[in-house]
């Protein structure tokens, strides 16, 4: 058993392995313009946050149902994903991750490697329906719903061809402002109605952006992908999302390897005979997040997923939480996206 923080424990299941392979030909797309780096700030809720704890079993290859899924049965997401941002090895790295057992790939228009994910899907012998694929769109196109929708369609084509689908499509961040955010969400709702994505969600959204979204959305977001690790714990937005049953995929869970010598990480890793990176992935899982570790090294790719043979104690979780004291507003974030914008 392991300790987590969702408000209601989701149903756990293991993906089936007897489905039929679909071959898709990804199309090439136009790279995005350079996106300006921006400061990362998360608003704190005015009231004191009280953690809501739940306990349930966690196994390798577990998938959890999105509470806000529009489908029956509900769409399930694997509890560990593989991030492909700056994947130097390209298709080879993605195939290495699939060979290591990952069944959840996380890409984006910004990463300029959606086509590489598509090529890996075409080359692997793993059936398409057994691989969960997420992508993201950063900005609306000329504040036009139709042009933005077409941009999203192009992403799907790059990954799975003309007739395929992605499992999750996200608004990458809230920096386009209220009007831009509404255009993006409207386009994704239409994409979902077309059957080109199963679920839709957001990334880097603060509490006020989610509250704004709730005023006009027809479909509620199934998740809010955030940078989450002990140096960027974001208790207010995490608490808000969990109360709203919005899942929390966690990017940069390894802090881009910048703080692996932190004494708490090293000591806990030694106690379990694992690496500090494995401690961070396990921490993320026990917090109820969906970690998205990344690496180009085959051994590290495998090790980052090998986190089901140990459990962090309550004392160890508290020790890791102490690392985040003073970083609750996102001051320890390593990624530059602005989440406290109007």
ChimeraX attribute file (.defattr): number of C-alpha atoms within 10 A of each C-alpha:
attribute: neighborCount
match mode: 1-to-1
recipient: residues
	/A:1	10
	/A:2	20
	/A:3	21
	/A:4	22
	/A:5	20
	/A:6	26
	/A:7	18
	/A:8	14
	/A:9	18
	/A:10	15
	/A:11	13
	/A:12	19
	/A:13	16
	/A:14	13
	/A:15	17
	/A:16	8
	/A:17	10
	/A:18	9
	/A:19	11
	/A:20	12
	/A:21	15
	/A:22	14
	/A:23	18
	/A:24	20
	/A:25	18
	/A:26	25
	/A:27	19
	/A:28	16
	/A:29	16
	/A:30	10
	/A:31	11
	/A:32	12
	/A:33	7
	/A:34	7
	/A:35	10
	/A:36	7
	/A:37	10
	/A:38	12
	/A:39	14
	/A:40	20
	/A:41	21
	/A:42	22
	/A:43	17
	/A:44	17
	/A:45	13
	/A:46	7
	/A:47	7
	/A:48	9
	/A:49	14
	/A:50	9
	/A:51	14
	/A:52	13
	/A:53	14
	/A:54	16
	/A:55	15
	/A:56	12
	/A:57	11
	/A:58	18
	/A:59	15
	/A:60	16
	/A:61	18
	/A:62	17
	/A:63	22
	/A:64	20
	/A:65	19
	/A:66	21
	/A:67	20
	/A:68	19
	/A:69	18
	/A:70	16
	/A:71	10
	/A:72	6
	/A:73	8
	/A:74	15
	/A:75	20
	/A:76	21
	/A:77	27
	/A:78	24
	/A:79	23
	/A:80	26
	/A:81	25
	/A:82	24
	/A:83	23
	/A:84	28
	/A:85	18
	/A:86	14
	/A:87	18
	/A:88	12
	/A:89	14
	/A:90	18
	/A:91	20
	/A:92	16
	/A:93	22
	/A:94	28
	/A:95	19
	/A:96	19
	/A:97	26
	/A:98	22
	/A:99	16
	/A:100	17
	/A:101	15
	/A:102	23
	/A:103	24
	/A:104	22
	/A:105	22
	/A:106	24
	/A:107	24
	/A:108	21
	/A:109	23
	/A:110	19
	/A:111	16
	/A:112	17
	/A:113	23
	/A:114	29
	/A:115	25
	/A:116	23
	/A:117	25
	/A:118	25
	/A:119	24
	/A:120	21
	/A:121	27
	/A:122	21
	/A:123	13
	/A:124	15
	/A:125	14
	/A:126	19
	/A:127	16
	/A:128	22
	/A:129	18
	/A:130	17
	/A:131	19
	/A:132	19
	/A:133	26
	/A:134	25
	/A:135	25
	/A:136	24
	/A:137	22
	/A:138	20
	/A:139	24
	/A:140	24
	/A:141	16
	/A:142	11
	/A:143	16
	/A:144	14
	/A:145	20
	/A:146	17
	/A:147	15
	/A:148	22
	/A:149	23
	/A:150	15
	/A:151	20
	/A:152	25
	/A:153	20
	/A:154	21
	/A:155	29
	/A:156	27
	/A:157	25
	/A:158	25
	/A:159	30
	/A:160	28
	/A:161	20
	/A:162	16
	/A:163	11
	/A:164	19
	/A:165	24
	/A:166	24
	/A:167	22
	/A:168	23
	/A:169	30
	/A:170	26
	/A:171	25
	/A:172	24
	/A:173	24
	/A:174	26
	/A:175	19
	/A:176	17
	/A:177	14
	/A:178	15
	/A:179	10
	/A:180	19
	/A:181	23
	/A:182	20
	/A:183	24
	/A:184	28
	/A:185	27
	/A:186	20
	/A:187	23
	/A:188	27
	/A:189	21
	/A:190	15
	/A:191	22
	/A:192	21
	/A:193	12
	/A:194	12
	/A:195	14
	/A:196	24
	/A:197	25
	/A:198	19
	/A:199	29
	/A:200	28
	/A:201	23
	/A:202	28
	/A:203	26
	/A:204	22
	/A:205	25
	/A:206	26
	/A:207	21
	/A:208	15
	/A:209	20
	/A:210	19
	/A:211	11
	/A:212	13
	/A:213	20
	/A:214	13
	/A:215	8
	/A:216	12
	/A:217	13
	/A:218	11
	/A:219	19
	/A:220	21
	/A:221	26
	/A:222	25
	/A:223	24
	/A:224	26
	/A:225	25
	/A:226	28
	/A:227	28
	/A:228	28
	/A:229	27
	/A:230	25
	/A:231	25
	/A:232	26
	/A:233	25
	/A:234	26
	/A:235	23
	/A:236	21
	/A:237	25
	/A:238	26
	/A:239	21
	/A:240	16
	/A:241	21
	/A:242	20
	/A:243	14
	/A:244	18
	/A:245	20
	/A:246	24
	/A:247	25
	/A:248	26
	/A:249	25
	/A:250	26
	/A:251	26
	/A:252	21
	/A:253	27
	/A:254	27
	/A:255	22
	/A:256	15
	/A:257	11
	/A:258	9
	/A:259	13
	/A:260	16
	/A:261	11
	/A:262	11
	/A:263	12
	/A:264	18
	/A:265	22
	/A:266	16
	/A:267	15
	/A:268	20
	/A:269	18
	/A:270	13
	/A:271	9
	/A:272	15
	/A:273	11
	/A:274	17
	/A:275	19
	/A:276	25
	/A:277	25
	/A:278	24
	/A:279	26
	/A:280	24
	/A:281	25
	/A:282	25
	/A:283	25
	/A:284	25
	/A:285	23
	/A:286	23
	/A:287	22
	/A:288	26
	/A:289	28
	/A:290	24
	/A:291	32
	/A:292	27
	/A:293	26
	/A:294	25
	/A:295	23
	/A:296	18
	/A:297	14
	/A:298	13
	/A:299	11
	/A:300	16
	/A:301	23
	/A:302	18
	/A:303	15
	/A:304	25
	/A:305	24
	/A:306	17
	/A:307	21
	/A:308	14
	/A:309	9
	/A:310	14
	/A:311	17
	/A:312	19
	/A:313	13
	/A:314	11
	/A:315	9
	/A:316	17
	/A:317	18
	/A:318	11
	/A:319	15
	/A:320	21
	/A:321	17
	/A:322	14
	/A:323	18
	/A:324	20
	/A:325	13
	/A:326	12
	/A:327	17
	/A:328	20
	/A:329	21
	/A:330	24
	/A:331	17
	/A:332	21
	/A:333	22
	/A:334	16
	/A:335	17
	/A:336	12
	/A:337	22
	/A:338	18
	/A:339	24
	/A:340	18
	/A:341	16
	/A:342	10
